[in-house]
Amino acid sequence: MQSLNVSKRTIDLDQYRRRKAALSDCSRFIEEDTVVEVDGKPVLAYWHRLDHDFSVLRAALDRIKYIEAFRAAKEAMFTRARTFGYAPRLPIRNQPCRKTITVRIA
């Protein structure tokens, strides 16, 4: 497994607002098993191929409806997401952690 050490860099958020990610956003592509480190600390592990059959898992994930929206923050970046397992509490609404819809339908 290779190790890739990178440093944090400043980005201009205006270049990413109100659009989806593009291949040109990447400065390099990782195509082999890699641990990415930021300033010497591991932050991401990527396995190019796993020795398991994930067809059942992939089929289940393909059936999930993902929400497409813009974040409410000032950056207003496009997001496509779904929370699995338990959602964090909502202190504003005084709600505790709760099961997400993906747990309730499983």
Contacts in CASP RR format, 6 or more apart in sequence:
PFRMAT RR
TARGET T0000
AUTHOR 0000-0000-0000
METHOD contacts of the structure
MODEL  1
MQSLNVSKRTIDLDQYRRRKAALSDCSRFIEEDTVVEVDGKPVLAYWHRL
DHDFSVLRAALDRIKYIEAFRAAKEAMFTRARTFGYAPRLPIRNQPCRKT
ITVRIA
1 32 0 8 1.000
1 33 0 8 1.000
1 34 0 8 1.000
1 35 0 8 1.000
2 32 0 8 1.000
2 33 0 8 1.000
2 34 0 8 1.000
2 35 0 8 1.000
3 34 0 8 1.000
3 35 0 8 1.000
3 37 0 8 1.000
4 30 0 8 1.000
4 34 0 8 1.000
4 35 0 8 1.000
4 36 0 8 1.000
4 37 0 8 1.000
5 37 0 8 1.000
5 38 0 8 1.000
5 39 0 8 1.000
5 40 0 8 1.000
6 36 0 8 1.000
6 37 0 8 1.000
6 38 0 8 1.000
7 38 0 8 1.000
7 39 0 8 1.000
8 38 0 8 1.000
8 39 0 8 1.000
13 75 0 8 1.000
13 77 0 8 1.000
16 25 0 8 1.000
16 75 0 8 1.000
16 77 0 8 1.000
17 75 0 8 1.000
17 76 0 8 1.000
17 77 0 8 1.000
18 70 0 8 1.000
18 76 0 8 1.000
18 77 0 8 1.000
18 78 0 8 1.000
19 78 0 8 1.000
20 78 0 8 1.000
30 36 0 8 1.000
30 46 0 8 1.000
30 48 0 8 1.000
31 48 0 8 1.000
32 48 0 8 1.000
33 46 0 8 1.000
33 47 0 8 1.000
33 48 0 8 1.000
34 45 0 8 1.000
34 46 0 8 1.000
35 42 0 8 1.000
35 44 0 8 1.000
35 45 0 8 1.000
35 46 0 8 1.000
36 42 0 8 1.000
36 43 0 8 1.000
36 44 0 8 1.000
36 45 0 8 1.000
36 46 0 8 1.000
37 43 0 8 1.000
64 82 0 8 1.000
64 102 0 8 1.000
65 82 0 8 1.000
66 80 0 8 1.000
66 81 0 8 1.000
66 82 0 8 1.000
67 79 0 8 1.000
67 80 0 8 1.000
67 81 0 8 1.000
67 82 0 8 1.000
68 78 0 8 1.000
68 79 0 8 1.000
68 80 0 8 1.000
69 78 0 8 1.000
69 79 0 8 1.000
70 76 0 8 1.000
70 77 0 8 1.000
70 78 0 8 1.000
70 79 0 8 1.000
71 77 0 8 1.000
71 79 0 8 1.000
82 100 0 8 1.000
82 102 0 8 1.000
83 100 0 8 1.000
83 102 0 8 1.000
84 100 0 8 1.000
84 102 0 8 1.000
84 103 0 8 1.000
85 99 0 8 1.000
85 100 0 8 1.000
85 102 0 8 1.000
85 103 0 8 1.000
86 97 0 8 1.000
86 98 0 8 1.000
86 99 0 8 1.000
86 100 0 8 1.000
86 103 0 8 1.000
87 97 0 8 1.000
87 98 0 8 1.000
87 99 0 8 1.000
87 100 0 8 1.000
88 97 0 8 1.000
89 95 0 8 1.000
89 96 0 8 1.000
89 97 0 8 1.000
89 98 0 8 1.000
END
